[in-house]
Amino acid sequence: MPGESPLNMMQAQRRSLPHRSRPAARPRRPWGIIGVAAVIVALAAGWCGLWYYAAGVADRTMSDWVAREAAAGRVYTCGSQGISGFPFRIQARCGAASATLNSLQPPLAAAAKEVTFTTGVFEPTTLVGDVTGPLTVAAPGKPPSFVATWSAAQINVSGLPPFPDAVSVQITQPHLSAGAGADAPVMFAADNSNFQARVIDGSPENHPVIDAVLHFDSATAPAVHPAFAVPLQGDIELVLRGFKDLSPKPFAQRAREFQAGGGKIEVKTLRLQRTDAIVVGSGTLTVNEHGRLDGVIQVAINGLDNIVPQLGIDKLIGQGIDRLTGATAGSTQGLSALDRLLPGLSGVVSAGANASVVDDLKKMGQPTEIDGKPATALPLRFADGAVYFGMIRIGEVPPLF
């Protein structure tokens, strides 16, 4: 139109162009969502089936193990039991657990409040056990001979049953007493203890060689020996050679097989330490045809003066005085007879005897060092079960069979 600017004419043409509508959106098909959901459901169903299948295998394995142990004279029972842990674990629980060990002579019965074993679905060869105390050990139908308590106890087993290739036991604040009651003698107590054993050569089914390691902190065993009344820290490593296999069998039979197979107990590491003494050593022991230990462990001792008085030298002197005075076995005379002659004489004799023994041991031994401290090296000798420290007999180990 005359008088209109070219810009107005272009805007008018734009307004007169027909409006183009956008294409209609296609309706979304639900097949993708349904497919994903179906896969998730299938995986969940498959996982459930796998878990229940694995739980069934675990249940049958435990039943077979219990039956095999019963055939060997070890009968295990549960007051209540069950399997749980879905979806990622398999946990077998045994409440009011008990075991009757008829393979031992005399037979023994053990009982614990609860035992649980757990394995992961992705780690079926690793088994973790938790034991809830107290644990009691007694002759069947008799009051407890031993009672063990702890704040935590865990067992780890690796390998395919029934032949594991590694076992570890960790116990926090263990306490073992000879009988029930607060006044029962303490056989062992510690802040914590850790035991590990693994097959380092051969196989569990064919002549295994076992490496065993024991560690404990602040341990005491006053009822075992007066020298163990002072808290100890210990590290012991043994290598055992001579086992035929690790199949379940009575201890006496295993010990006989060990002896017949030329069994050796290699003490790789021995270290016992308390505030006033340190003992280190290594050596090899064997088992003779009578089931008794033979061999020598070379030890080095720092603090010999503190250990000797606890070896029972005064008791040996008292027994000698009993023989000289004609006292009967089990009498209470001994050194007390010296006190009747002169009060305090027994203490003087004991102190003199201990000092003499210390001097003799230092002369028999060789000077050495432990952690930069002066020490004396001496043999700890086992002869048909009798234990000699240097030339002094300090005890006896009972036969293994």
QUIFENGI-V146288 format. One record per run of one state. SS is the DSSP state (H for helix, E for strand, C for the rest). FROM is the first residue (numbers start at 1). TO is the last residue. If there is no record, write none. Layout:
# QUIFENGI-V146288
[[SS & FROM & TO] [SS & FROM & TO]]
This chain:
# QUIFENGI-V146288
[[C & 1 & 5] [H & 6 & 16] [C & 17 & 30] [H & 31 & 71] [C & 72 & 73] [E & 74 & 77] [C & 78 & 79] [E & 80 & 84] [C & 85 & 88] [E & 89 & 101] [C & 102 & 107] [E & 108 & 120] [C & 121 & 122] [E & 123 & 132] [C & 133 & 134] [E & 135 & 138] [C & 139 & 145] [E & 146 & 149] [C & 150 & 151] [E & 152 & 158] [C & 159 & 165] [E & 166 & 172] [C & 173 & 174] [E & 175 & 177] [C & 178 & 185] [E & 186 & 189] [C & 190 & 191] [E & 192 & 203] [C & 204 & 205] [E & 206 & 220] [C & 221 & 225] [H & 226 & 228] [C & 229 & 231] [E & 232 & 241] [C & 242 & 250] [H & 251 & 260] [C & 261 & 263] [E & 264 & 274] [C & 275 & 276] [E & 277 & 287] [C & 288 & 292] [E & 293 & 302] [C & 303 & 303] [H & 304 & 308] [C & 309 & 312] [H & 313 & 325] [C & 326 & 334] [H & 335 & 341] [C & 342 & 344] [H & 345 & 364] [C & 365 & 365] [E & 366 & 370] [C & 371 & 372] [E & 373 & 383] [C & 384 & 385] [E & 386 & 389] [C & 390 & 391] [E & 392 & 396] [C & 397 & 401]]
